[in-house]
Every structure is written in structure tokens, then in C-alpha cells.
């Protein structure tokens, strides 16, 4: 079997159409919107594999097409060798980062899909078999109403996510709504991040809520500052979604800066890289909960195969209500049952894309807009400054319940 080509399928997700125009592709609001990039690796025997690339999809699409030159004519069964060939082939462009990692991920994911189909086995069975048949998932809730909706769907864990400063009162409201039996997490995952001392103060204020973890309390590049936070709060810490490959995640794991490592299944480098990261974490008694905040449904399937085969799986992030069309662009669509997703049993990844549905949502842009000036993402009146981190003013008012 030989690879004959690679096709890409890029789409816009979550943009709100303009009221003034119903013309396809005309949008009024891109806040919260993103792109999904799916790839299809073709072979001369008619088999094909599906993958997904995350990180910066509009840019990654170009990288995938560049990589195709190194894959045509190759045997898709040699997954690790082909991954290394692509990795080495791009070294001249500098350290890969998540753009290169995302391109490698989607291609490698598709190669695993081909191998599973060729052998008539689900990918998890080719990775050493399964520890579990069902993968625990958690959802997102920022209000009591959202928390109740997740409880009604059977969720046993949920994350209160913020862009910038953490609103303690919202965390308290969610915890009070769900009670002590449900796991709650907090994510402070974006600009403007807190300074280390503010992150420590927030972490201490969060301790009473018995959190499963406190995610990205500060800008993730500052590992020494993350160490300070770790040394001064008792809540387990989590990070890693913006990194790729074992080399990118290595400092977090080897310095034991986190209790939960969160590689993104669409940009960490591929299924094999995810399992290597999990093995590194296992050696340090660190669990893994893959990031899925911007992913489409194909990478979610890949995450299920990974999570089934590693001993230190914690749970998988699930975007339950991110976009109404999520389930229309793939077949079949996974369903949460009792707070879990069942492990696929079909050969390969067990999922396929629906190109005609994807084509209804052409990509327009992929750069997010700044958050609203709500007094939390940025200090009031400062969002136009677009700073990466900020000291929190009026701490007492913001931390009281």
C-alpha cells in the first residue's frame, strides 16, 4: 500500500451570521469562533485515514500540504518512521511549536486510522489494548444554570473557565449548585493572566471549594513562577495545552510542576506522542486530562483511543454545547452517558467526516477578538491595552464572596 495524496478540509465554527445579509460567508461576530482542520490521507488501495490538526488551522493547512511532498509514495504502515521523516524535514524552519505539531498530529492520526482499517482493528487495540471501556469526561459551566444542565446530562465533573481573572463568587455558586459529590475545576487560561502573587492569592481563596485542579493560573511560559504558585497553594495544578511533543511537555513533567498534564490531542504531535507524554507523566505520578477546548470531533475520537490505553488517564475535556453543528460534520457522533464516552469499537478511529457539511462553513478568519471589558478578563477600561498579564487591582473586592 502506498500513499497517493492528502486532502484538507478547513471550516469555520461558531461565527454568528450578519443580520443584514444571509449570504454564505458573511459574518458579524467572530467572538468565540474558531477553525477546524481535518485531513484525509489517501492510498492506492482505496483505504483512507482521517485526522485533525489543531493549533492554528488556517496556517497548518499550508504546512500539511508542504508535508505531503514527503509522504507521496510511502507505505502508511510505517507510522513512526514517517513521523520522524516529517519532523526532521521541517527542522530548518526552527522549533516546531504547535503549528508544526498540529500538522504532524493530523497526518499521524490519519496513518493510525489507515492501519486500523487495514488490520480490521480499532486503534486502541493496536496500542496495547484497553484499560477501560468508558472514558470520563467533564463539561464547562460558569453559571448555576449551566451546571444544572450538565448534571441533567449525567456529567460528574465540570470546569469553571475564565479568560483572565477568576471570579470567586462564580466558582462558589457552581460548587453550591452541584454539591460535594461533583468534581469542580477552575481554569484561568488566558490574557490577562495574573502575576504570580495574585495567582497565589486566588489559589488560596479557591482552596475551600475542594477543586480537582487549578488550570493555568499564570502565563504558562513562566515555569519558575509556576513553581512559586505550586509551593504556596494546596490545590492540584494543571497545564500543558499550548505545548507540543515530548520535548515541549518535558519541563512541566520532570520538574513536577503539575499534578495533571493537559496536552491537546490535535497539536501535541500525534497519538504516539500523546502516549509518550503519558508515560513520562506516569513515571512522576502525574495524571493526564487532554485539552479539548478548541478541538473538533475527530481529535476527540483520537483522544478516546489514547485515554483507553494509558494507566494514568484522569478524564477528557468535552465541549458539550460549543456549536450546534458539531455532530453533523462526522459519522457517528459520540454521546455522553453517565458522564462518560464509550470507547469506539470500529476499525481505525471509528469516525469519518461529512465533506458536504464541512463545505457549508467556509473558513473566513481564525484570530480571536479581544474579550469584552467585563471587569474580569481585563481590568476595567483596559482591554484595548491588550496586555498579556496584569496585576489585579482592588483585590479585596474581587476575592470576597
C-alpha positions in Angstrom: 0.0 0.0 0.0 1.3 3.5 -0.9 0.2 7.0 0.0 -1.1 8.8 -3.1 -2.2 12.2 -1.6 -3.5 14.3 1.2 -6.7 16.3 1.2 -7.6 19.1 3.7 -11.0 20.2 4.9 -11.0 23.6 6.6 -14.1 25.1 8.2 -15.3 28.0 10.3 -17.1 27.1 13.6 -19.2 29.3 15.8 -19.2 32.6 13.9 -22.5 34.4 14.1 -24.0 35.5 10.7 -24.8 39.1 10.0 -28.4 40.1 10.4 -28.0 42.3 7.3 -27.0 39.5 5.0 -27.8 35.9 4.6 -25.1 35.4 2.0 -22.9 32.4 2.9 -19.6 33.5 4.4 -20.8 36.9 5.7 -20.4 37.1 9.4 -21.0 39.9 12.0 -19.3 38.4 15.1 -16.3 36.1 15.3 -16.0 36.2 19.1 -15.6 32.6 20.3 -15.3 31.4 16.7 -12.5 29.1 15.5 -11.4 26.9 12.7 -11.3 23.1 12.4 -9.0 21.4 10.0 -9.5 17.8 9.0 -7.1 15.8 6.8 -7.6 12.7 4.7 -4.6 10.6 3.7 -5.3 8.6 0.5 -3.8 5.3 -0.6 -3.6 3.4 -3.8 -5.7 0.6 -2.4 -8.7 2.8 -1.7 -8.3 2.9 2.0 -8.0 6.4 3.6 -7.4 7.8 7.0 -8.9 10.7 8.8 -7.1 13.1 11.1 -7.5 16.5 12.7 -5.0 19.4 13.2 -5.3 22.0 15.9 -3.1 24.9 16.8 -3.6 27.5 14.1 -5.7 25.7 11.4 -5.5 28.2 8.6 -1.7 28.2 8.8 -1.4 24.5 9.5 -3.3 23.7 6.3 -0.3 25.1 4.3 2.1 23.0 6.5 0.1 19.8 5.8 0.3 20.5 2.0 4.0 21.1 2.3 4.5 17.8 4.2 2.6 15.9 1.5 5.6 16.1 -0.7 7.5 13.9 1.8 4.7 11.3 2.0 3.6 10.5 -1.6 4.7 7.0 -2.4 5.5 6.0 1.2 4.0 2.9 2.9 1.5 4.3 5.5 2.1 1.4 7.8 5.5 2.9 8.9 3.9 5.5 11.2 6.9 6.3 13.5 9.4 6.4 10.6 7.1 8.8 8.6 6.6 11.0 11.7 10.3 11.2 12.1 10.8 12.0 8.4 8.4 14.9 8.6 9.8 16.1 11.9 13.4 16.2 10.5 12.2 17.6 7.2 10.9 20.7 9.0 13.9 21.3 11.3 15.3 24.0 9.1 12.2 26.2 10.0 13.1 26.3 13.7 11.4 24.6 16.7 8.1 23.3 15.5 5.7 24.7 18.1 2.0 24.0 17.9 1.8 24.8 14.2 4.2 22.1 13.2 2.9 19.9 16.0 -0.6 20.3 14.7 0.4 19.4 11.1 2.2 16.3 12.4 -0.7 15.4 14.6 -3.4 15.3 11.9 -1.2 13.3 9.5 -0.1 10.8 12.1 -3.7 10.4 13.4 -4.8 9.6 9.8 -2.0 7.0 9.4 -3.2 5.2 12.6 -6.7 5.3 11.1 -5.5 3.6 7.9 -3.6 0.9 9.9 -6.6 0.1 12.0 -8.8 -0.2 8.9 -6.2 -2.3 7.1 -6.0 -4.7 10.0 -9.6 -4.6 11.0 -8.9 -3.4 14.5 -9.7 -0.2 16.5 -6.6 1.9 17.1 -6.7 1.3 20.9 -6.2 -2.4 20.2 -3.0 -1.7 18.2 -1.7 0.4 21.1 -1.6 -2.5 23.6 -5.2 -2.9 24.4 -7.5 -1.1 26.8 -7.7 -0.4 30.5 -11.3 0.8 30.3 -14.3 0.8 28.1 -15.6 4.2 29.0 -13.7 7.5 29.3 -14.9 10.0 32.0 -15.5 13.5 30.6 -16.0 16.9 32.1 -18.0 19.9 30.8 -17.9 23.6 31.2 -20.2 25.6 33.4 -19.9 29.3 34.5 -23.4 29.7 36.0 -25.7 27.6 38.2 -28.0 27.1 35.2 -25.2 25.7 33.0 -24.1 23.5 35.9 -27.6 22.1 36.3 -27.8 21.4 32.5 -24.7 19.3 32.7 -25.9 17.4 35.8 -29.1 16.6 33.9 -27.0 15.1 31.1 -25.1 12.9 33.6 -21.9 14.8 34.0 -19.9 14.1 37.1 -17.3 16.9 36.7 -17.3 20.4 35.3 -14.9 23.3 34.9 -15.5 27.0 35.6 -13.4 28.7 32.9 -12.3 32.3 32.8 -10.3 34.4 30.4 -8.1 36.3 32.8 -9.1 37.0 36.4 -11.0 34.3 38.3 -14.4 35.4 39.8 -14.5 33.6 43.1 -18.2 34.2 43.5 -19.0 32.3 40.3 -16.9 29.4 41.5 -18.7 29.4 44.8 -22.1 29.5 43.0 -21.3 26.5 40.8 -19.9 24.5 43.8 -23.0 25.2 45.8 -25.2 24.1 42.9 -23.5 20.8 42.2 -22.8 19.8 45.8 -19.8 18.0 47.2 -20.1 14.8 45.1 -19.3 16.5 41.8 -15.7 17.4 40.8 -15.2 21.1 40.0 -12.1 22.6 38.3 -11.1 26.3 37.6 -9.3 27.5 34.5 -7.6 30.9 34.4 -6.4 30.2 30.9 -5.9 33.4 29.0 -4.9 37.1 28.9 -4.7 38.9 31.0 -3.0 36.3 33.2 -2.4 37.1 36.8 1.0 37.9 38.3 2.4 35.0 40.4 1.5 36.7 43.7 -2.1 37.3 42.5 -2.3 33.7 41.3 -1.3 32.5 44.7 -3.8 34.7 46.4 -6.6 33.4 44.1 -5.4 29.9 44.6 -5.7 30.2 48.4 -9.1 31.7 48.0 -10.1 28.7 45.9 -8.9 26.1 48.4 -12.2 25.9 50.3 -14.0 24.6 47.2 -12.1 21.3 47.1 -11.1 21.6 43.4 -9.9 18.7 41.3 -7.4 21.1 39.8 -6.5 24.8 39.2 -5.5 25.2 35.5 -3.0 27.6 34.0 -3.0 30.0 37.0 -0.3 32.1 35.3 1.1 32.5 31.8 2.5 29.1 31.0 5.9 30.2 29.8 7.0 31.3 33.3 7.9 27.9 34.8 9.8 29.5 37.8 6.6 31.5 38.7 4.5 28.3 38.3 6.8 26.7 40.8 6.1 29.6 43.2 2.4 29.0 42.8 2.8 25.3 43.4 4.8 25.9 46.5 2.1 28.2 48.0 -1.3 26.6 47.3 -2.7 23.2 48.2 -4.9 22.8 45.1 -3.5 20.4 42.4 -2.3 22.3 39.3 -2.8 21.6 35.7 -1.2 22.9 32.5 0.2 21.9 29.1 -2.4 22.7 26.4 -0.3 25.1 24.5 2.7 22.8 24.1 3.6 20.1 21.7 5.7 16.9 21.6 7.5 15.2 24.5 10.2 18.0 24.4 7.6 20.7 24.9 5.9 19.0 27.9 9.1 17.7 29.4 9.8 20.6 31.8 6.3 20.5 33.3 6.7 16.8 34.0 10.3 16.5 35.0 10.1 19.5 37.4 6.7 18.1 38.7 5.1 21.5 38.3 1.7 20.0 37.7 -0.5 17.2 39.0 -2.4 17.0 35.7 -0.8 17.4 32.3 -3.0 18.6 29.5 -1.6 18.0 26.0 -4.0 18.9 23.2 -4.9 15.8 21.1 -4.9 17.9 17.9 -1.5 19.6 18.3 0.7 17.6 20.7 2.3 15.8 17.8 0.2 12.7 17.3 -1.2 9.6 19.0 2.2 8.2 19.7 3.4 11.5 21.2 0.4 11.6 23.4 1.2 8.1 24.8 4.8 9.0 25.3 3.8 12.1 27.2 1.5 9.9 29.3 4.4 7.5 30.0 6.7 10.4 31.1 3.9 11.7 33.4 3.3 8.2 34.8 6.9 8.0 35.9 6.3 11.1 38.0 2.8 10.1 39.3 1.1 12.7 37.2 -2.2 12.1 35.6 -3.3 13.2 32.1 -6.5 15.1 31.1 -6.2 16.1 27.4 -7.2 19.6 26.4 -10.2 19.8 24.0 -11.3 23.4 24.2 -10.9 24.3 20.5 -10.9 20.8 19.0 -13.3 19.3 16.6 -14.9 15.9 16.9 -12.2 13.8 15.0 -9.5 14.6 17.5 -11.9 13.8 20.3 -12.2 10.3 18.9 -8.4 10.0 18.8 -8.3 11.2 22.5 -10.6 8.3 23.4 -8.2 5.8 21.9 -5.3 7.3 23.8 -7.2 7.5 27.1 -8.3 3.9 26.9 -4.7 2.7 26.7 -2.9 4.6 29.4 -3.0 3.8 33.1 -2.8 7.4 34.3 -5.9 8.8 32.5 -7.9 11.2 34.5 -10.6 12.5 32.3 -11.2 14.2 28.9 -12.4 17.7 28.4 -15.7 17.8 26.4 -17.3 20.8 24.7 -20.9 19.8 25.1 -22.6 22.9 23.7 -19.8 24.6 21.8 -21.5 24.7 18.3 -24.9 23.2 17.2 -23.4 21.7 14.1 -20.7 19.7 15.8 -22.4 16.4 15.4 -23.3 17.0 11.7 -19.7 17.0 10.3 -18.9 13.5 11.5 -20.4 10.0 11.5 -21.1 8.7 14.1 -21.5 11.4 16.7 -20.4 10.3 20.3 -23.0 10.6 23.1 -22.2 11.2 26.8 -23.7 8.5 29.0 -23.5 8.8 32.8 -20.6 11.2 32.5 -18.6 9.1 30.1 -18.0 8.4 26.4 -17.9 4.8 25.2 -14.8 3.6 23.5 -15.1 3.2 19.7 -15.0 -0.4 18.5 -15.0 0.0 14.7 -11.7 -0.4 12.8 -9.4 2.6 12.9 -10.5 5.6 14.8 -14.1 4.7 14.2 -15.2 8.0 12.7 -15.5 9.6 9.3 -16.1 13.2 8.2 -19.0 14.5 6.1 -17.4 16.8 3.5 -20.7 18.3 2.2 -21.5 19.5 5.7 -18.0 20.9 6.2 -18.3 22.8 2.9 -21.3 24.7 4.3 -19.0 26.6 6.7 -16.0 28.0 4.8 -13.1 29.4 6.7 -13.0 33.2 6.9 -10.7 34.0 9.8 -9.0 32.4 12.7 -7.7 35.1 15.1 -9.9 35.7 18.1 -11.3 39.1 19.1 -10.3 40.7 22.4 -12.7 39.8 25.3 -15.4 42.3 26.3 -14.5 44.8 29.0 -16.4 42.9 31.7 -14.1 43.8 34.6 -12.7 40.3 34.7 -10.8 39.5 31.5 -9.0 42.8 31.8 -9.0 45.5 34.5 -12.0 47.7 33.8 -11.3 50.1 31.0 -8.1 48.5 29.8 -8.9 45.8 27.2 -7.5 48.0 24.4 -4.1 47.8 26.0 -4.1 44.1 25.1 -1.6 43.1 27.8 -0.5 39.6 28.3 -0.7 39.7 32.2 -1.9 42.2 34.8 -1.7 42.9 38.5 -5.2 42.7 39.9 -6.4 46.0 41.3 -9.0 46.1 44.2 -8.0 42.6 45.3 -10.2 42.6 48.3 -13.3 43.4 46.3 -12.5 40.8 43.7 -11.7 38.0 46.1 -14.6 38.4 48.5 -17.8 36.3 48.0 
